[in-house]
């Protein structure tokens, strides 16, 4: 039980970091290069979360879709994908 208790804050921290990064992307258009770098950073953090395989696949697909939309200058579609992912990841925050 002690190992689970000490591991939980790091999961909370990871989830918060991802959520904050996604929120920044959703709230401001930024430049395509910066946004794509933030997506790459979010992807790395996402891989560290203890997620079920199917949840991880959906989350990763949302990031991939957002990246593809950003490359096509489709900001609205990218934000939509990011909002869906943001909502999905809120469950991991303490």
Phi, psi and omega in degrees: 000324180297322179297321178293321181295320181283335180283333186301316180301326180290326176293316177302315181297314178301313181299319179295318180297316178296313181300318180295318178296317178296319180299318178298318178295319181293319187281336181224139183293320180059189177265157182299318182295314180296316181297318180293326176293320178296323176296318179297319177296318179297323179298318179296317178294321180301322181295341180272348179284142177280087183247152172295153184304315182292323177295318180298318180299317179294315180298315180296319179297321178298317177296318179297317179298315179300318179298314180299317179295321178297319178297333180265008183058034176259075186297320181298316179293321178297316179297322178301312179299319181292323177295319177297317179294318179303312179298321180295322184278348180300334181293341182270353178275140183284000000 
